[in-house]
């Protein structure tokens, strides 16, 4: 009975979240638009609304505050989005060798602090948070990350991801401390910031893009990758092969996509060639996990070898979105950074874990890092038992806190309130 409780609570929590979508939200793939047409609809020119008009926007703005109105993922199409996207690409550009070296250096610095004995017990997401805090601070400011700044970034990113996963309430004051630090450092940024943004918006852009999304998503991605390597030692043993490592990344992103649902709002009527239509204002919800589970034999099995005879671009595989509809700006650089960081970890330790590996990973990825010798079997057994018990209690916490935050976001209407007074390009509207 207890073993079935987490799944039941997750299902109940999903029903609570559905209520915030409104009656016009449609999730794909479905009977109308199956997996073979999923990307066609996702990439439709009229499926380009991002925030205005969707109940889900209130919830995600609530989770990602402060400054969600200038977060790159929440900007509506137009000159402001183009300006911000262009700036982000400039920050992320650079020779692969230099990017890899920086990721290796930041990973090594954190491992030097963490590895103090033969066996070290960690939560992989928490291990990786300071790595990417170091990396993106250096990317933005062109200098090593001071320890107090790293602590601010990690506290902020942790607050964002734990509220997203409903394992903790959000703490705006904790986030505001990072905002103040970034405001004080605005003149030190390495690249010109978007000219279409005010100074306050530029601060929020830095916070939302690099010290929220970038740190959180890279930490999550690395936690999934390292946990998969911990539970498949035969795969970890081949990680030095660049071609094979690319297959490992493809399979990790397929089975554990970082995005659950991406929502878009139709800005005009959409009529597909088979007569299926969606009126303007429809909220289209694209489910990455459901889409990634179609078109593969044994889709629930972690199997990098499935990519040896095909390319990800030919399959149901969009870990960074679709090219025609706001793809993740880090789609080129992320694999380069992850490969460098993972190899530095594997150079120093072997990874071992006996916990359940799920896409949402609310456990943060418990794992043993072993510097030499075999893993202690008793500690692996303890990890397994503790994980099962934590899962039961955590699922109830997620239901309670998730419901509370959904209701609070619905009452506050952060996205709706913003668009009551601003147009899609952030200009005040006179009523």
Secondary structure, DSSP 8 states (H G I E B T S, - for coil): -HHHHHHHHHHHHHHHHHHHH-TTEEEESSSSS-GGGHHHHHT-TT--B-STT-HHHHHHHHHH-SSGGG-GGG--TTHHHHHHHHHHHHHH-S-HHHHHHHHHHHHHHHHHHH--SSEEEEEHHHHHHHHHHHHHHHHHHSS---HHHHHHHHHHHHHHHHHHTTSS---HHHHHHHHHHHHHTGGG-SS---TTS-HHHHHHHHHHIIIIIIHHHHHHHHHHHHHHHHH-HHHHTTTT-HHHHHHHHHHHHHHT-S-SEEEEE-SS-EE-TTS-EE-TT-EEEEEHHHHHTSSSTTTTS--GGGGTTS-GGGSS--TT--TTS---TTTTHHHHHHHHHHHHHHHH-EEE--S---SS-TT--EEEEESSS---HHHHHHHHHHHHHHHHHHHHHHHHHHHHHHHHHHHH-HHHHHHHHB-TTS-B---
